[in-house]
Amino acid sequence: MFKSIRFKFITIYFLLVFMAMVIVGVFLIQQFENYHLGVVKDNLTQIAGRVMTTLQEIDWQNNKEEIQKNISPYEKMGMEIHVIEKNTDFTIVSSTNVSYWNQNAMYVLDSDLILSGFNGEIKDKDIVSQREEQISSKNMVFPLYDEHNRIAGVIYLRQNLNDIYRTLEQSKFIITRATMLALIITIILGYFIAKSITGPINDVTVKAEKMSRGDFDQVVEVKSDDEIGQLANMFNYLTAHLKSVLQQMSNEKKTMDTIITYMADGLIATSLEGKIIHANPRALEMLNLEEFTLEQKSFDEVFFPLNKRLTLTHLKQNKQWDGNEIIDMEKGIKLRAKYAPIMKSDGDLEGMVVLLQDVTEHEKLETMRKEFVANVSHELKTPLTTIKSYTETLLEGALEDKNLTHQFLEVVVSETDRMNRLVQDLLQLSNLDFKQAKWNKKETDINNIVENAVLKLEVSAKNKKQQLHYEVEQEPIFIFVDADRIEQVILNVISNAIKYTGEEGKIHVKVQQKHEEVMIIIEDNGIGIPSKDVARIFERFYRVDKARSREMGGTGLGLSIAKQIIEAHDGKIEIASTEEKSGTIVRVTLPIGVQEALNFN
């Protein structure tokens, strides 16, 4: 309570009014007292003057009875007049108080005043008697002169002041009551004045406390145009502005949280002490961790088993807060961890953020790229070496032997054709990759495409004493495709089946319609493909048995081209095979319908 600004306001008002009333009261009492005492003094001076004039006229030293007659009327005025003669015992020769006659004035009156009077001084003194009544009186003394202008006596006047002091006491009581009343009124008015000031402040305080708990829908009522009203207006403005800013920050935070949550890369932030302060779902997925488990572990406990160079302990020792490391996970997964410092506004280090990127596919593609370059180089180097060696042999004198020359030139032509096929396949793949292939799409019966492909390879199958059968639908199945390119795919698949199926083997080709799709199934009972190689069979230059495939004249690009062609027709090609069970099944699926084709054009 005593710390309240309302109590302080009331106390200040109380003290101000109290001090003002005390000062005014003391001033008024003093002035009132001085005024009345001055009036008494003036009256005594006037009376003393009249008495002195009268005494000088009647020769008071020789006519004491006359003195008494002249001063007796003043007894009714409530004052005492004593005439003291200058002699050895300061005798009171006349007095309005009969009991003082012929007494020594030094014993019954104030001796200091009497002596001052005989010294020629006019002097006054307020005296309070020491008796029980404690009578207050104004005492004055005036010197009396004889005809030779010498001091022959003094006139001693005394006026009772009890009425004046009673009046002063009543005045003090009145002022005291007025002061008490003023203080009570001051307390009441001070309370309401302080309340009018502290009320809006309390309202602001209460609503500010609600705002601190997150409730920003607070408005202070503006009751005046003064400073308090301006404070309320400013509070309302700040509340609205703060709500707007926080809403904007909240939206930005939600946006950032959404971005971080759904970003393809993992993100982990840690404090300098090693406490993980944030990890998005992708990071948990990459590290094979549960959120609950991550909360129980420090940053170093998570990353030390993966890569000790990525721990805070190692980074603090080396003072290297930005860089990247590779993390090898299970199942051949590789993660690149890029880390950077989190800095405070004053430039001090606060923590670190780690960005996790799955580079498994990137590394795989990089490996494939290197293998592709190596394969192309090898595929070109082998025929070039053969051509060069045979040509050099011919130049060295073999031209004279026509049979040998003919054999050598056949080899050169064969190797040249091999390089030509390789270059054509590479150009075709390049056109497919860069969407530069020109398609001659039109409505075609898939049955006819399959029949033509089978007929073209029928002789090759008979040469190996193989049984090549095909089965098509009785009704035409029209699809919108580039017939030559689809036939190229089927030829490639059937020719592979013929190559890798032994003599007297069986190859079965079937066309089957399912709903809005048509499926071409090529099945053989050949050597099959190992399970580990099936997933990579469509990679460029990938061969299960490299030596055997090269001997059979393959470039290793046929299935890659086939996949690109089928996917360009919104279809798919799948291979199912195991080395343990002889045989391979290739399924080519294409969509049926003219409407899609028209839209395509």
Backbone hydrogen bonds, N-H to C=O, Kabsch-Sander energy under -0.5 kcal/mol:
donor,donor_aa,acceptor,acceptor_aa,energy
4,S,1,M,-1.8
8,K,4,S,-1.7
9,F,5,I,-2.4
10,I,6,R,-2.3
11,T,7,F,-2.6
12,I,8,K,-2.5
13,Y,9,F,-2.7
14,F,10,I,-2.8
15,L,11,T,-2.7
16,L,12,I,-2.6
17,V,13,Y,-2.6
18,F,14,F,-2.8
19,M,15,L,-3.0
20,A,16,L,-2.4
21,M,17,V,-2.9
22,V,18,F,-2.6
23,I,19,M,-2.6
24,V,20,A,-2.8
25,G,21,M,-3.0
26,V,22,V,-2.9
27,F,23,I,-2.4
28,L,24,V,-2.9
29,I,25,G,-2.8
30,Q,26,V,-2.6
31,Q,27,F,-2.7
32,F,28,L,-3.1
33,E,29,I,-3.0
34,N,30,Q,-3.1
35,Y,31,Q,-2.7
36,H,32,F,-2.3
37,L,33,E,-2.8
38,G,34,N,-2.3
39,V,35,Y,-2.2
40,V,36,H,-2.5
41,K,37,L,-2.5
42,D,38,G,-2.7
43,N,39,V,-2.6
44,L,40,V,-2.9
45,T,41,K,-2.4
46,Q,42,D,-2.5
47,I,43,N,-2.9
48,A,44,L,-2.8
49,G,45,T,-2.1
50,R,46,Q,-2.2
51,V,47,I,-2.9
52,M,48,A,-2.6
53,T,49,G,-2.2
54,T,50,R,-2.2
55,L,51,V,-2.8
56,Q,52,M,-2.3
57,E,53,T,-1.2
58,I,54,T,-1.3
59,D,55,L,-0.6
60,W,55,L,-1.3
62,N,59,D,-1.6
63,N,59,D,-0.9
67,I,63,N,-1.3
68,Q,64,K,-1.7
69,K,65,E,-1.8
70,N,66,E,-2.0
71,I,67,I,-1.7
72,S,68,Q,-1.7
74,Y,71,I,-1.1
75,E,72,S,-2.0
76,K,73,P,-0.8
77,M,74,Y,-0.9
78,G,75,E,-1.4
79,M,74,Y,-1.0
80,E,158,R,-3.1
82,H,156,Y,-2.9
83,V,94,S,-3.2
84,I,82,H,-0.6
84,I,154,V,-2.9
85,E,83,V,-0.5
85,E,91,T,-2.5
86,K,152,A,-2.5
87,N,85,E,-1.1
90,F,87,N,-0.7
92,I,103,Q,-2.1
93,V,83,V,-1.9
93,V,91,T,-0.9
94,S,83,V,-1.3
96,T,81,I,-1.8
98,V,96,T,-0.8
100,Y,97,N,-2.2
101,W,98,V,-1.6
102,N,92,I,-2.9
103,Q,100,Y,-1.7
105,A,90,F,-3.1
105,A,103,Q,-0.6
107,Y,104,N,-1.5
108,V,104,N,-1.1
109,L,105,A,-2.5
111,S,109,L,-0.6
114,I,110,D,-1.8
115,L,111,S,-2.7
116,S,112,D,-2.1
117,G,113,L,-2.3
118,F,114,I,-2.3
119,N,115,L,-1.1
120,G,117,G,-1.8
121,E,116,S,-2.6
123,K,121,E,-0.6
123,K,141,V,-1.4
125,K,139,N,-2.9
127,I,125,K,-0.5
127,I,137,S,-2.5
129,S,127,I,-0.5
129,S,135,I,-2.7
134,Q,131,R,-0.8
137,S,127,I,-2.1
138,K,159,Q,-3.2
139,N,125,K,-2.9
139,N,137,S,-0.6
140,M,157,L,-2.8
141,V,123,K,-2.3
142,F,155,I,-2.3
144,L,153,G,-4.1
146,D,150,R,-2.4
149,N,146,D,-1.8
152,A,144,L,-3.2
152,A,150,R,-0.6
153,G,144,L,-1.4
154,V,84,I,-2.1
155,I,142,F,-3.2
156,Y,82,H,-3.5
156,Y,154,V,-0.6
157,L,140,M,-2.9
157,L,155,I,-0.6
158,R,80,E,-2.5
159,Q,138,K,-2.7
160,N,78,G,-1.0
161,L,136,S,-3.0
162,N,136,S,-0.6
165,Y,161,L,-2.5
166,R,162,N,-2.4
167,T,163,D,-2.2
168,L,164,I,-2.3
169,E,165,Y,-2.4
170,Q,166,R,-2.4
171,S,167,T,-2.5
172,K,168,L,-2.6
173,F,169,E,-2.4
174,I,170,Q,-2.5
175,I,171,S,-2.9
176,T,172,K,-2.7
177,R,173,F,-2.6
178,A,174,I,-2.6
179,T,175,I,-2.8
180,M,176,T,-2.7
181,L,177,R,-2.8
182,A,178,A,-2.8
183,L,179,T,-2.6
184,I,180,M,-2.5
185,I,181,L,-2.8
186,T,182,A,-2.6
187,I,183,L,-2.6
188,I,184,I,-2.4
189,L,185,I,-3.3
190,G,186,T,-3.3
191,Y,187,I,-2.1
192,F,188,I,-2.0
193,I,189,L,-3.0
194,A,190,G,-3.1
195,K,191,Y,-2.5
196,S,192,F,-2.3
197,I,193,I,-1.2
198,T,194,A,-4.1
199,G,195,K,-2.8
201,I,197,I,-1.0
202,N,198,T,-3.5
203,D,199,G,-2.5
204,V,200,P,-2.7
205,T,201,I,-2.8
206,V,202,N,-3.1
207,K,203,D,-2.3
208,A,204,V,-2.4
209,E,205,T,-2.2
210,K,206,V,-1.8
211,M,207,K,-2.0
212,S,208,A,-1.9
213,R,209,E,-0.8
213,R,210,K,-0.6
214,G,211,M,-1.8
215,D,210,K,-2.2
216,F,214,G,-0.9
218,Q,216,F,-1.1
223,K,221,E,-0.7
230,Q,226,D,-2.5
231,L,227,E,-2.3
232,A,228,I,-2.3
233,N,229,G,-2.6
234,M,230,Q,-2.6
235,F,231,L,-2.5
236,N,232,A,-2.6
237,Y,233,N,-2.3
238,L,234,M,-3.0
239,T,235,F,-2.7
240,A,236,N,-2.4
241,H,237,Y,-2.9
242,L,238,L,-3.3
243,K,239,T,-2.7
244,S,240,A,-2.3
245,V,241,H,-2.8
246,L,242,L,-3.1
247,Q,243,K,-2.4
248,Q,244,S,-2.4
249,M,245,V,-3.0
250,S,246,L,-3.1
251,N,247,Q,-2.7
252,E,248,Q,-2.6
253,K,249,M,-3.0
254,K,250,S,-3.0
255,T,251,N,-2.7
256,M,252,E,-3.0
257,D,253,K,-3.5
258,T,254,K,-2.8
259,I,255,T,-2.6
260,I,256,M,-3.1
261,T,257,D,-3.1
262,Y,258,T,-2.5
263,M,259,I,-0.8
266,G,356,L,-2.6
268,I,354,V,-2.4
269,A,278,H,-2.7
270,T,352,M,-2.9
271,S,275,K,-2.5
272,L,350,E,-1.5
274,G,271,S,-1.4
277,I,269,A,-1.9
277,I,275,K,-0.6
278,H,269,A,-1.6
280,N,267,L,-1.9
283,A,280,N,-0.8
284,L,280,N,-1.7
285,E,281,P,-2.4
286,M,282,R,-2.4
287,L,283,A,-2.3
288,N,284,L,-0.6
288,N,285,E,-0.7
289,L,284,L,-2.4
294,L,290,E,-2.4
295,E,291,E,-1.8
296,Q,292,F,-0.9
296,Q,293,T,-0.6
297,K,294,L,-1.0
299,F,274,G,-2.5
302,V,298,S,-1.4
303,F,299,F,-2.1
304,F,300,D,-2.5
307,N,303,F,-3.3
310,L,307,N,-2.0
311,T,308,K,-1.2
315,L,311,T,-2.3
316,K,312,L,-2.9
317,Q,313,T,-1.8
318,N,314,H,-2.0
319,K,315,L,-1.4
320,Q,315,L,-1.3
321,W,319,K,-0.6
323,G,339,Y,-1.8
325,E,337,A,-2.1
327,I,335,L,-3.6
328,D,326,I,-0.5
329,M,327,I,-0.7
329,M,333,I,-3.3
332,G,329,M,-0.6
333,I,330,E,-1.5
335,L,327,I,-3.0
336,R,357,Q,-3.0
337,A,325,E,-3.6
337,A,335,L,-0.6
338,K,336,R,-0.7
338,K,355,L,-2.9
339,Y,323,G,-2.6
339,Y,337,A,-0.5
340,A,353,V,-2.2
342,I,351,G,-2.5
343,M,341,P,-0.6
344,K,348,D,-3.2
347,G,344,K,-1.5
350,E,342,I,-3.2
351,G,342,I,-1.5
352,M,270,T,-2.4
353,V,340,A,-2.7
354,V,268,I,-3.4
355,L,338,K,-3.6
356,L,266,G,-3.1
356,L,354,V,-0.6
357,Q,336,R,-2.4
357,Q,355,L,-0.5
359,V,334,K,-1.9
359,V,357,Q,-1.0
360,T,334,K,-0.6
363,E,359,V,-3.2
364,K,360,T,-2.5
365,L,361,E,-3.3
366,E,362,H,-2.7
367,T,363,E,-2.6
368,M,364,K,-2.9
369,R,365,L,-2.9
370,K,366,E,-2.4
371,E,367,T,-2.9
372,F,368,M,-3.1
373,V,369,R,-2.7
374,A,370,K,-2.5
375,N,371,E,-3.2
376,V,372,F,-3.1
377,S,373,V,-2.5
378,H,374,A,-2.5
379,E,375,N,-3.6
380,L,376,V,-2.3
381,K,377,S,-2.5
382,T,378,H,-2.4
384,L,380,L,-1.8
385,T,381,K,-2.9
386,T,382,T,-2.2
387,I,383,P,-3.1
388,K,384,L,-2.8
389,S,385,T,-2.8
390,Y,386,T,-2.6
391,T,387,I,-2.7
392,E,388,K,-2.8
393,T,389,S,-2.0
394,L,390,Y,-2.3
395,L,391,T,-2.4
396,E,392,E,-1.6
397,G,394,L,-1.5
398,A,393,T,-1.5
399,L,394,L,-1.2
400,E,397,G,-1.2
401,D,398,A,-1.1
402,K,400,E,-1.0
405,T,401,D,-2.8
406,H,402,K,-2.8
407,Q,403,N,-2.2
408,F,404,L,-2.7
409,L,405,T,-2.7
410,E,406,H,-2.0
411,V,407,Q,-2.0
412,V,408,F,-2.4
413,V,409,L,-2.9
414,S,410,E,-2.6
415,E,411,V,-2.6
416,T,412,V,-2.5
417,D,413,V,-2.8
418,R,414,S,-2.0
419,M,415,E,-2.4
420,N,416,T,-2.7
421,R,417,D,-2.7
422,L,418,R,-2.0
423,V,419,M,-2.8
424,Q,420,N,-2.7
425,D,421,R,-2.6
426,L,422,L,-2.4
427,L,423,V,-2.7
428,Q,424,Q,-2.5
429,L,425,D,-2.6
430,S,426,L,-2.5
431,N,427,L,-2.4
432,L,428,Q,-2.3
433,D,429,L,-2.8
434,F,430,S,-2.3
435,K,432,L,-1.0
436,Q,431,N,-3.0
437,A,431,N,-1.0
439,W,437,A,-0.6
441,K,439,W,-0.6
442,K,481,V,-2.4
444,T,479,I,-3.1
446,I,444,T,-0.6
446,I,477,I,-2.7
448,N,445,D,-0.6
449,I,445,D,-1.3
450,V,446,I,-2.3
451,E,447,N,-2.5
452,N,448,N,-2.5
453,A,449,I,-2.0
454,V,450,V,-2.5
455,L,451,E,-2.6
456,K,452,N,-2.0
457,L,453,A,-1.2
458,E,454,V,-0.6
458,E,455,L,-0.6
461,A,457,L,-1.9
462,K,458,E,-2.2
463,N,459,V,-2.2
464,K,460,S,-0.9
464,K,461,A,-0.6
465,K,462,K,-1.9
466,Q,461,A,-3.1
467,Q,505,G,-2.9
468,L,466,Q,-0.7
469,H,467,Q,-0.7
469,H,507,I,-2.6
471,E,509,V,-2.4
478,F,476,P,-0.6
479,I,444,T,-2.9
481,V,442,K,-1.9
481,V,479,I,-1.0
483,A,440,N,-0.5
483,A,481,V,-1.0
486,I,482,D,-2.3
487,E,483,A,-2.7
488,Q,484,D,-1.9
489,V,485,R,-1.8
490,I,486,I,-2.4
491,L,487,E,-2.9
492,N,488,Q,-2.2
493,V,489,V,-2.5
494,I,490,I,-2.8
495,S,491,L,-2.8
496,N,492,N,-1.9
497,A,493,V,-2.2
498,I,494,I,-2.5
499,K,495,S,-2.5
500,Y,496,N,-2.6
501,T,498,I,-0.8
504,E,464,K,-1.8
505,G,502,G,-1.4
507,I,467,Q,-3.2
508,H,523,E,-3.2
509,V,469,H,-2.7
510,K,521,I,-2.4
511,V,471,E,-3.1
512,Q,519,M,-2.7
514,K,517,E,-2.9
517,E,514,K,-2.2
518,V,590,L,-2.7
519,M,512,Q,-3.5
520,I,588,V,-3.0
521,I,510,K,-2.9
521,I,519,M,-0.6
522,I,520,I,-0.5
522,I,586,V,-2.6
523,E,508,H,-2.8
523,E,521,I,-0.5
524,D,584,T,-2.1
525,N,506,K,-1.1
527,I,500,Y,-2.3
533,D,530,P,-1.3
534,V,530,P,-0.9
534,V,531,S,-0.6
535,A,531,S,-0.6
536,R,533,D,-0.8
537,I,534,V,-1.2
539,E,536,R,-1.8
541,F,556,G,-2.2
542,Y,539,E,-1.5
542,Y,556,G,-0.6
543,R,541,F,-0.5
546,K,544,V,-0.6
549,S,545,D,-2.8
550,R,546,K,-2.3
551,E,547,A,-1.9
552,M,548,R,-1.5
553,G,550,R,-1.3
554,G,549,S,-1.9
561,I,557,L,-2.4
562,A,558,G,-2.4
563,K,559,L,-2.4
564,Q,560,S,-2.0
565,I,561,I,-2.4
566,I,562,A,-2.5
567,E,563,K,-2.5
568,A,564,Q,-1.9
569,H,565,I,-0.8
569,H,566,I,-1.0
570,D,567,E,-1.8
571,G,566,I,-2.4
572,K,589,T,-1.8
574,E,587,R,-2.5
576,A,585,I,-2.8
578,T,581,K,-0.7
578,T,583,G,-0.7
582,S,580,E,-0.6
583,G,526,G,-1.0
584,T,524,D,-0.8
585,I,576,A,-2.5
586,V,522,I,-2.5
587,R,574,E,-2.7
588,V,520,I,-2.6
588,V,586,V,-0.5
589,T,572,K,-3.1
589,T,587,R,-0.5
590,L,518,V,-2.5
592,I,516,E,-2.9
593,G,478,F,-0.9
597,A,593,G,-0.5
598,L,594,V,-2.6
599,N,595,Q,-2.2
600,F,596,E,-1.9
601,N,597,A,-2.2
